[in-house]
Amino acid sequence: MRRISKTALFASTLLVAVLASRAAFAQGGAAEALADRDKWLGIAAALAVGIAALGGALGQGRAAAAALDGIARNPQASGKIFVPMIVGLALIESLVIYGLLIAFMLQGKIGG
């Protein structure tokens, strides 16, 4: 598991370095730079929503699984587990909505 996360971290760092160096050495005109910027803002908006949804779904799945495991082990505690689980799921969902908000903000910068 750790090897996969280290590999993913290395790959994402390498991708950012390659993309940043390309923009730093670009010698195109202003219109080409704006078109290139718009392309990357569109990709960033899509990634913001995608990563937020993926992380939120994983977090909600783990929270629900843990709550259901606790209820299965102790059915009398279901009332004490249910409300904090719903509050936790709402907070996780709010983070996904923040990702959507960031995507909308990035989309507003496209073409302007």
Sequence and secondary structure as in RCSB ss.txt:
>XXXX:A:sequence
MRRISKTALFASTLLVAVLASRAAFAQGGAAEALADRDKWLGIAAALAVGIAALGGALGQGRAAAAALDGIARNP
QASGKIFVPMIVGLALIESLVIYGLLIAFMLQGKIGG
>XXXX:A:secstr
 HHHHHHHHHHHHHHHHHHHHHHHT    HHHHHHHHHHHHHHHHHHHHHHHHHHHHHHHHHHHHHHHHHHHH G
GGHHHHHHHHHHHHHHHHHHHHHHHHHHHHHHHHTT 
